[in-house]
């Protein structure tokens, strides 16, 4: 789990917890994000910074 301080919102490349798919997600997502391949929940909104369920591969500038 990567915890980067700072008010700036970021896009993250995240690997699905259930399959090898990787996709770009917003780390302050206000809606649930599901894997485009298998449908697993990747990001859960949490009122502010979202909870990332997959593995964060890298931040996307
Ligand atoms: Zn998946």
PDB file of the backbone (N, CA, C, O) and the ligand in Angstrom, with CONECT records:
HET     ZN  A 101       1
ATOM      1  N   UNK A   1       0.846  -1.191   0.000  1.00  0.00           N
ATOM      2  CA  UNK A   1       0.000   0.000   0.000  1.00  0.00           C
ATOM      3  C   UNK A   1       0.880   1.239   0.000  1.00  0.00           C
ATOM      4  O   UNK A   1       1.751   1.399   0.855  1.00  0.00           O
ATOM      5  N   UNK A   2       0.639   2.114  -0.974  1.00  0.00           N
ATOM      6  CA  UNK A   2       1.425   3.339  -1.081  1.00  0.00           C
ATOM      7  C   UNK A   2       0.626   4.487  -0.474  1.00  0.00           C
ATOM      8  O   UNK A   2      -0.539   4.681  -0.820  1.00  0.00           O
ATOM      9  N   UNK A   3       1.229   5.231   0.410  1.00  0.00           N
ATOM     10  CA  UNK A   3       0.543   6.368   1.016  1.00  0.00           C
ATOM     11  C   UNK A   3       1.354   7.629   0.759  1.00  0.00           C
ATOM     12  O   UNK A   3       2.327   7.904   1.462  1.00  0.00           O
ATOM     13  N   UNK A   4       0.954   8.387  -0.241  1.00  0.00           N
ATOM     14  CA  UNK A   4       1.678   9.594  -0.593  1.00  0.00           C
ATOM     15  C   UNK A   4       0.999  10.803   0.019  1.00  0.00           C
ATOM     16  O   UNK A   4      -0.172  11.056  -0.263  1.00  0.00           O
ATOM     17  N   UNK A   5       1.704  11.557   0.850  1.00  0.00           N
ATOM     18  CA  UNK A   5       1.103  12.747   1.456  1.00  0.00           C
ATOM     19  C   UNK A   5       0.934  13.867   0.443  1.00  0.00           C
ATOM     20  O   UNK A   5       1.538  13.846  -0.630  1.00  0.00           O
ATOM     21  N   UNK A   6       0.111  14.840   0.792  1.00  0.00           N
ATOM     22  CA  UNK A   6      -0.076  15.975  -0.101  1.00  0.00           C
ATOM     23  C   UNK A   6      -1.500  16.056  -0.582  1.00  0.00           C
ATOM     24  O   UNK A   6      -2.176  15.038  -0.727  1.00  0.00           O
ATOM     25  N   UNK A   7      -1.967  17.296  -0.835  1.00  0.00           N
ATOM     26  CA  UNK A   7      -3.372  17.510  -1.205  1.00  0.00           C
ATOM     27  C   UNK A   7      -3.656  17.199  -2.661  1.00  0.00           C
ATOM     28  O   UNK A   7      -4.820  17.114  -3.052  1.00  0.00           O
ATOM     29  N   UNK A   8      -2.624  17.026  -3.473  1.00  0.00           N
ATOM     30  CA  UNK A   8      -2.824  16.826  -4.901  1.00  0.00           C
ATOM     31  C   UNK A   8      -3.423  15.456  -5.194  1.00  0.00           C
ATOM     32  O   UNK A   8      -2.934  14.431  -4.720  1.00  0.00           O
ATOM     33  N   UNK A   9      -4.481  15.461  -5.978  1.00  0.00           N
ATOM     34  CA  UNK A   9      -5.062  14.207  -6.405  1.00  0.00           C
ATOM     35  C   UNK A   9      -4.203  13.583  -7.499  1.00  0.00           C
ATOM     36  O   UNK A   9      -3.519  14.271  -8.257  1.00  0.00           O
ATOM     37  N   UNK A  10      -4.264  12.276  -7.551  1.00  0.00           N
ATOM     38  CA  UNK A  10      -3.405  11.585  -8.505  1.00  0.00           C
ATOM     39  C   UNK A  10      -4.162  10.487  -9.229  1.00  0.00           C
ATOM     40  O   UNK A  10      -5.174   9.967  -8.758  1.00  0.00           O
ATOM     41  N   UNK A  11      -3.628  10.161 -10.389  1.00  0.00           N
ATOM     42  CA  UNK A  11      -4.067   8.955 -11.076  1.00  0.00           C
ATOM     43  C   UNK A  11      -3.037   7.865 -10.801  1.00  0.00           C
ATOM     44  O   UNK A  11      -1.830   8.107 -10.821  1.00  0.00           O
ATOM     45  N   UNK A  12      -3.529   6.692 -10.550  1.00  0.00           N
ATOM     46  CA  UNK A  12      -2.650   5.576 -10.227  1.00  0.00           C
ATOM     47  C   UNK A  12      -2.894   4.423 -11.185  1.00  0.00           C
ATOM     48  O   UNK A  12      -4.027   4.162 -11.591  1.00  0.00           O
ATOM     49  N   UNK A  13      -1.823   3.741 -11.537  1.00  0.00           N
ATOM     50  CA  UNK A  13      -1.983   2.497 -12.289  1.00  0.00           C
ATOM     51  C   UNK A  13      -2.056   1.376 -11.266  1.00  0.00           C
ATOM     52  O   UNK A  13      -1.124   1.170 -10.489  1.00  0.00           O
ATOM     53  N   UNK A  14      -3.165   0.657 -11.272  1.00  0.00           N
ATOM     54  CA  UNK A  14      -3.432  -0.347 -10.240  1.00  0.00           C
ATOM     55  C   UNK A  14      -3.676  -1.706 -10.881  1.00  0.00           C
ATOM     56  O   UNK A  14      -4.379  -1.823 -11.885  1.00  0.00           O
ATOM     57  N   UNK A  15      -3.078  -2.731 -10.276  1.00  0.00           N
ATOM     58  CA  UNK A  15      -3.319  -4.091 -10.752  1.00  0.00           C
ATOM     59  C   UNK A  15      -4.512  -4.674  -9.995  1.00  0.00           C
ATOM     60  O   UNK A  15      -4.614  -4.557  -8.774  1.00  0.00           O
ATOM     61  N   UNK A  16      -5.400  -5.298 -10.745  1.00  0.00           N
ATOM     62  CA  UNK A  16      -6.584  -5.926 -10.159  1.00  0.00           C
ATOM     63  C   UNK A  16      -6.178  -6.965  -9.102  1.00  0.00           C
ATOM     64  O   UNK A  16      -5.203  -7.693  -9.290  1.00  0.00           O
ATOM     65  N   UNK A  17      -6.928  -7.031  -7.987  1.00  0.00           N
ATOM     66  CA  UNK A  17      -6.600  -8.031  -6.959  1.00  0.00           C
ATOM     67  C   UNK A  17      -6.902  -9.464  -7.404  1.00  0.00           C
ATOM     68  O   UNK A  17      -6.398 -10.417  -6.810  1.00  0.00           O
ATOM     69  N   UNK A  18      -7.711  -9.615  -8.433  1.00  0.00           N
ATOM     70  CA  UNK A  18      -8.171 -10.961  -8.813  1.00  0.00           C
ATOM     71  C   UNK A  18      -7.688 -11.440 -10.183  1.00  0.00           C
ATOM     72  O   UNK A  18      -7.869 -12.612 -10.515  1.00  0.00           O
ATOM     73  N   UNK A  19      -7.077 -10.562 -10.985  1.00  0.00           N
ATOM     74  CA  UNK A  19      -6.574 -10.986 -12.293  1.00  0.00           C
ATOM     75  C   UNK A  19      -5.418 -10.077 -12.674  1.00  0.00           C
ATOM     76  O   UNK A  19      -5.156  -9.099 -11.974  1.00  0.00           O
ATOM     77  N   UNK A  20      -4.717 -10.373 -13.769  1.00  0.00           N
ATOM     78  CA  UNK A  20      -3.513  -9.584 -14.110  1.00  0.00           C
ATOM     79  C   UNK A  20      -3.810  -8.236 -14.744  1.00  0.00           C
ATOM     80  O   UNK A  20      -2.876  -7.508 -15.082  1.00  0.00           O
ATOM     81  N   UNK A  21      -5.079  -7.877 -14.918  1.00  0.00           N
ATOM     82  CA  UNK A  21      -5.403  -6.612 -15.564  1.00  0.00           C
ATOM     83  C   UNK A  21      -4.862  -5.417 -14.767  1.00  0.00           C
ATOM     84  O   UNK A  21      -4.898  -5.397 -13.536  1.00  0.00           O
ATOM     85  N   UNK A  22      -4.361  -4.423 -15.510  1.00  0.00           N
ATOM     86  CA  UNK A  22      -3.954  -3.168 -14.872  1.00  0.00           C
ATOM     87  C   UNK A  22      -4.756  -2.047 -15.499  1.00  0.00           C
ATOM     88  O   UNK A  22      -4.924  -2.005 -16.718  1.00  0.00           O
ATOM     89  N   UNK A  23      -5.250  -1.142 -14.678  1.00  0.00           N
ATOM     90  CA  UNK A  23      -5.930   0.012 -15.244  1.00  0.00           C
ATOM     91  C   UNK A  23      -5.669   1.258 -14.430  1.00  0.00           C
ATOM     92  O   UNK A  23      -5.232   1.193 -13.281  1.00  0.00           O
ATOM     93  N   UNK A  24      -5.948   2.416 -15.056  1.00  0.00           N
ATOM     94  CA  UNK A  24      -5.685   3.704 -14.426  1.00  0.00           C
ATOM     95  C   UNK A  24      -6.916   4.120 -13.617  1.00  0.00           C
ATOM     96  O   UNK A  24      -8.037   4.110 -14.124  1.00  0.00           O
ATOM     97  N   UNK A  25      -6.692   4.484 -12.359  1.00  0.00           N
ATOM     98  CA  UNK A  25      -7.796   4.925 -11.518  1.00  0.00           C
ATOM     99  C   UNK A  25      -7.428   6.251 -10.853  1.00  0.00           C
ATOM    100  O   UNK A  25      -6.252   6.590 -10.718  1.00  0.00           O
ATOM    101  N   UNK A  26      -8.448   6.986 -10.444  1.00  0.00           N
ATOM    102  CA  UNK A  26      -8.278   8.256  -9.736  1.00  0.00           C
ATOM    103  C   UNK A  26      -8.245   7.952  -8.243  1.00  0.00           C
ATOM    104  O   UNK A  26      -9.129   7.258  -7.740  1.00  0.00           O
ATOM    105  N   UNK A  27      -7.253   8.452  -7.530  1.00  0.00           N
ATOM    106  CA  UNK A  27      -7.123   8.053  -6.123  1.00  0.00           C
ATOM    107  C   UNK A  27      -8.105   8.773  -5.198  1.00  0.00           C
ATOM    108  O   UNK A  27      -8.169   8.472  -4.006  1.00  0.00           O
ATOM    109  N   UNK A  28      -8.881   9.733  -5.750  1.00  0.00           N
ATOM    110  CA  UNK A  28      -9.962  10.340  -4.966  1.00  0.00           C
ATOM    111  C   UNK A  28     -11.302  10.014  -5.620  1.00  0.00           C
ATOM    112  O   UNK A  28     -12.221  10.833  -5.608  1.00  0.00           O
ATOM    113  N   UNK A  29     -11.407   8.826  -6.185  1.00  0.00           N
ATOM    114  CA  UNK A  29     -12.630   8.420  -6.871  1.00  0.00           C
ATOM    115  C   UNK A  29     -13.827   8.527  -5.927  1.00  0.00           C
ATOM    116  O   UNK A  29     -13.746   8.156  -4.756  1.00  0.00           O
ATOM    117  N   UNK A  30     -14.947   9.045  -6.462  1.00  0.00           N
ATOM    118  CA  UNK A  30     -16.150   9.158  -5.630  1.00  0.00           C
ATOM    119  C   UNK A  30     -17.166   8.078  -5.987  1.00  0.00           C
ATOM    120  O   UNK A  30     -18.237   8.000  -5.385  1.00  0.00           O
ATOM    121  N   UNK A  31     -16.828   7.257  -6.956  1.00  0.00           N
ATOM    122  CA  UNK A  31     -17.675   6.113  -7.284  1.00  0.00           C
ATOM    123  C   UNK A  31     -16.801   4.866  -7.320  1.00  0.00           C
ATOM    124  O   UNK A  31     -15.588   4.941  -7.521  1.00  0.00           O
ATOM    125  N   UNK A  32     -17.432   3.739  -7.123  1.00  0.00           N
ATOM    126  CA  UNK A  32     -16.712   2.474  -7.136  1.00  0.00           C
ATOM    127  C   UNK A  32     -16.130   2.223  -8.523  1.00  0.00           C
ATOM    128  O   UNK A  32     -16.785   2.476  -9.534  1.00  0.00           O
ATOM    129  N   UNK A  33     -14.893   1.722  -8.564  1.00  0.00           N
ATOM    130  CA  UNK A  33     -14.265   1.361  -9.835  1.00  0.00           C
ATOM    131  C   UNK A  33     -14.078  -0.149  -9.858  1.00  0.00           C
ATOM    132  O   UNK A  33     -13.511  -0.736  -8.936  1.00  0.00           O
ATOM    133  N   UNK A  34     -14.570  -0.767 -10.935  1.00  0.00           N
ATOM    134  CA  UNK A  34     -14.419  -2.211 -11.048  1.00  0.00           C
ATOM    135  C   UNK A  34     -13.493  -2.563 -12.205  1.00  0.00           C
ATOM    136  O   UNK A  34     -13.327  -1.792 -13.150  1.00  0.00           O
ATOM    137  N   UNK A  35     -12.901  -3.738 -12.105  1.00  0.00           N
ATOM    138  CA  UNK A  35     -12.005  -4.244 -13.146  1.00  0.00           C
ATOM    139  C   UNK A  35     -12.785  -4.432 -14.440  1.00  0.00           C
ATOM    140  O   UNK A  35     -13.886  -4.982 -14.447  1.00  0.00           O
ATOM    141  N   UNK A  36     -12.178  -3.955 -15.556  1.00  0.00           N
ATOM    142  CA  UNK A  36     -12.854  -4.064 -16.847  1.00  0.00           C
ATOM    143  C   UNK A  36     -12.838  -5.499 -17.374  1.00  0.00           C
ATOM    144  O   UNK A  36     -13.598  -5.834 -18.283  1.00  0.00           O
ATOM    145  N   UNK A  37     -11.987  -6.333 -16.814  1.00  0.00           N
ATOM    146  CA  UNK A  37     -11.858  -7.710 -17.287  1.00  0.00           C
ATOM    147  C   UNK A  37     -12.721  -8.661 -16.457  1.00  0.00           C
ATOM    148  O   UNK A  37     -13.519  -9.416 -17.012  1.00  0.00           O
ATOM    149  N   UNK A  38     -12.568  -8.628 -15.136  1.00  0.00           N
ATOM    150  CA  UNK A  38     -13.243  -9.635 -14.305  1.00  0.00           C
ATOM    151  C   UNK A  38     -14.331  -9.046 -13.410  1.00  0.00           C
ATOM    152  O   UNK A  38     -15.099  -9.801 -12.815  1.00  0.00           O
ATOM    153  N   UNK A  39     -14.419  -7.725 -13.298  1.00  0.00           N
ATOM    154  CA  UNK A  39     -15.483  -7.109 -12.522  1.00  0.00           C
ATOM    155  C   UNK A  39     -15.215  -6.970 -11.033  1.00  0.00           C
ATOM    156  O   UNK A  39     -16.086  -6.521 -10.289  1.00  0.00           O
ATOM    157  N   UNK A  40     -14.024  -7.347 -10.589  1.00  0.00           N
ATOM    158  CA  UNK A  40     -13.686  -7.193  -9.169  1.00  0.00           C
ATOM    159  C   UNK A  40     -13.617  -5.711  -8.812  1.00  0.00           C
ATOM    160  O   UNK A  40     -13.276  -4.881  -9.655  1.00  0.00           O
ATOM    161  N   UNK A  41     -13.940  -5.381  -7.566  1.00  0.00           N
ATOM    162  CA  UNK A  41     -13.832  -3.994  -7.112  1.00  0.00           C
ATOM    163  C   UNK A  41     -12.362  -3.641  -6.928  1.00  0.00           C
ATOM    164  O   UNK A  41     -11.633  -4.322  -6.207  1.00  0.00           O
ATOM    165  N   UNK A  42     -11.936  -2.569  -7.589  1.00  0.00           N
ATOM    166  CA  UNK A  42     -10.544  -2.126  -7.478  1.00  0.00           C
ATOM    167  C   UNK A  42     -10.435  -0.922  -6.558  1.00  0.00           C
ATOM    168  O   UNK A  42      -9.502  -0.832  -5.760  1.00  0.00           O
ATOM    169  N   UNK A  43     -11.389   0.014  -6.663  1.00  0.00           N
ATOM    170  CA  UNK A  43     -11.371   1.218  -5.834  1.00  0.00           C
ATOM    171  C   UNK A  43     -12.731   1.408  -5.186  1.00  0.00           C
ATOM    172  O   UNK A  43     -13.766   1.350  -5.851  1.00  0.00           O
ATOM    173  N   UNK A  44     -12.714   1.635  -3.892  1.00  0.00           N
ATOM    174  CA  UNK A  44     -13.951   1.880  -3.152  1.00  0.00           C
ATOM    175  C   UNK A  44     -13.917   3.309  -2.617  1.00  0.00           C
ATOM    176  O   UNK A  44     -12.955   3.681  -1.947  1.00  0.00           O
ATOM    177  N   UNK A  45     -14.939   4.119  -2.894  1.00  0.00           N
ATOM    178  CA  UNK A  45     -14.935   5.505  -2.408  1.00  0.00           C
ATOM    179  C   UNK A  45     -15.030   5.536  -0.881  1.00  0.00           C
ATOM    180  O   UNK A  45     -15.721   4.722  -0.268  1.00  0.00           O
ATOM    181  N   UNK A  46     -14.317   6.495  -0.285  1.00  0.00           N
ATOM    182  CA  UNK A  46     -14.243   6.515   1.178  1.00  0.00           C
ATOM    183  C   UNK A  46     -14.351   7.927   1.722  1.00  0.00           C
ATOM    184  O   UNK A  46     -13.841   8.214   2.805  1.00  0.00           O
ATOM    185  N   UNK A  47     -15.015   8.822   0.977  1.00  0.00           N
ATOM    186  CA  UNK A  47     -15.140  10.188   1.453  1.00  0.00           C
ATOM    187  C   UNK A  47     -13.803  10.870   1.562  1.00  0.00           C
ATOM    188  O   UNK A  47     -13.311  11.091   2.668  1.00  0.00           O
ATOM    189  N   UNK A  48     -13.198  11.211   0.434  1.00  0.00           N
ATOM    190  CA  UNK A  48     -11.842  11.753   0.403  1.00  0.00           C
ATOM    191  C   UNK A  48     -11.007  10.819  -0.412  1.00  0.00           C
ATOM    192  O   UNK A  48     -11.371  10.453  -1.530  1.00  0.00           O
ATOM    193  N   UNK A  49      -9.891  10.433   0.138  1.00  0.00           N
ATOM    194  CA  UNK A  49      -9.031   9.503  -0.588  1.00  0.00           C
ATOM    195  C   UNK A  49      -9.694   8.133  -0.659  1.00  0.00           C
ATOM    196  O   UNK A  49     -10.156   7.607   0.354  1.00  0.00           O
ATOM    197  N   UNK A  50      -9.739   7.560  -1.854  1.00  0.00           N
ATOM    198  CA  UNK A  50     -10.408   6.279  -2.034  1.00  0.00           C
ATOM    199  C   UNK A  50      -9.545   5.130  -1.528  1.00  0.00           C
ATOM    200  O   UNK A  50      -8.321   5.229  -1.443  1.00  0.00           O
ATOM    201  N   UNK A  51     -10.227   4.036  -1.195  1.00  0.00           N
ATOM    202  CA  UNK A  51      -9.519   2.841  -0.759  1.00  0.00           C
ATOM    203  C   UNK A  51      -9.148   2.022  -1.993  1.00  0.00           C
ATOM    204  O   UNK A  51     -10.022   1.607  -2.755  1.00  0.00           O
ATOM    205  N   UNK A  52      -7.862   1.794  -2.185  1.00  0.00           N
ATOM    206  CA  UNK A  52      -7.384   1.021  -3.337  1.00  0.00           C
ATOM    207  C   UNK A  52      -7.264  -0.434  -2.915  1.00  0.00           C
ATOM    208  O   UNK A  52      -6.556  -0.750  -1.958  1.00  0.00           O
ATOM    209  N   UNK A  53      -7.948  -1.314  -3.621  1.00  0.00           N
ATOM    210  CA  UNK A  53      -7.910  -2.722  -3.230  1.00  0.00           C
ATOM    211  C   UNK A  53      -6.839  -3.510  -3.985  1.00  0.00           C
ATOM    212  O   UNK A  53      -6.354  -4.526  -3.487  1.00  0.00           O
ATOM    213  N   UNK A  54      -6.472  -3.060  -5.161  1.00  0.00           N
ATOM    214  CA  UNK A  54      -5.441  -3.775  -5.910  1.00  0.00           C
ATOM    215  C   UNK A  54      -4.062  -3.307  -5.525  1.00  0.00           C
ATOM    216  O   UNK A  54      -3.901  -2.564  -4.557  1.00  0.00           O
ATOM    217  N   UNK A  55      -3.062  -3.735  -6.276  1.00  0.00           N
ATOM    218  CA  UNK A  55      -1.691  -3.320  -6.046  1.00  0.00           C
ATOM    219  C   UNK A  55      -1.399  -2.088  -6.882  1.00  0.00           C
ATOM    220  O   UNK A  55      -1.621  -2.084  -8.093  1.00  0.00           O
ATOM    221  N   UNK A  56      -0.892  -1.023  -6.226  1.00  0.00           N
ATOM    222  CA  UNK A  56      -0.536   0.182  -6.962  1.00  0.00           C
ATOM    223  C   UNK A  56       0.778  -0.058  -7.685  1.00  0.00           C
ATOM    224  O   UNK A  56       1.808  -0.287  -7.051  1.00  0.00           O
ATOM    225  N   UNK A  57       0.745  -0.005  -9.003  1.00  0.00           N
ATOM    226  CA  UNK A  57       1.957  -0.244  -9.803  1.00  0.00           C
ATOM    227  C   UNK A  57       2.796   1.015  -9.850  1.00  0.00           C
ATOM    228  O   UNK A  57       4.005   0.972  -9.624  1.00  0.00           O
ATOM    229  N   UNK A  58       2.147   2.151 -10.146  1.00  0.00           N
ATOM    230  CA  UNK A  58       2.863   3.423 -10.194  1.00  0.00           C
ATOM    231  C   UNK A  58       1.875   4.567 -10.243  1.00  0.00           C
ATOM    232  O   UNK A  58       0.698   4.375 -10.546  1.00  0.00           O
ATOM    233  N   UNK A  59       2.365   5.762  -9.942  1.00  0.00           N
ATOM    234  CA  UNK A  59       1.556   6.961 -10.117  1.00  0.00           C
ATOM    235  C   UNK A  59       1.700   7.419 -11.553  1.00  0.00           C
ATOM    236  O   UNK A  59       2.776   7.316 -12.142  1.00  0.00           O
ATOM    237  N   UNK A  60       0.610   7.928 -12.117  1.00  0.00           N
ATOM    238  CA  UNK A  60       0.616   8.394 -13.500  1.00  0.00           C
ATOM    239  C   UNK A  60       0.591   9.920 -13.494  1.00  0.00           C
ATOM    240  O   UNK A  60      -0.321  10.528 -12.932  1.00  0.00           O
ATOM    241  N   UNK A  61       1.591  10.535 -14.118  1.00  0.00           N
ATOM    242  CA  UNK A  61       1.641  12.004 -14.153  1.00  0.00           C
ATOM    243  C   UNK A  61       0.635  12.569 -15.132  1.00  0.00           C
ATOM    244  O   UNK A  61       0.542  13.787 -15.289  1.00  0.00           O
TER     245      UNK A  61
HETATM  246 ZN    ZN A 101      -9.714  -8.262 -12.708  1.00  0.00          ZN
END
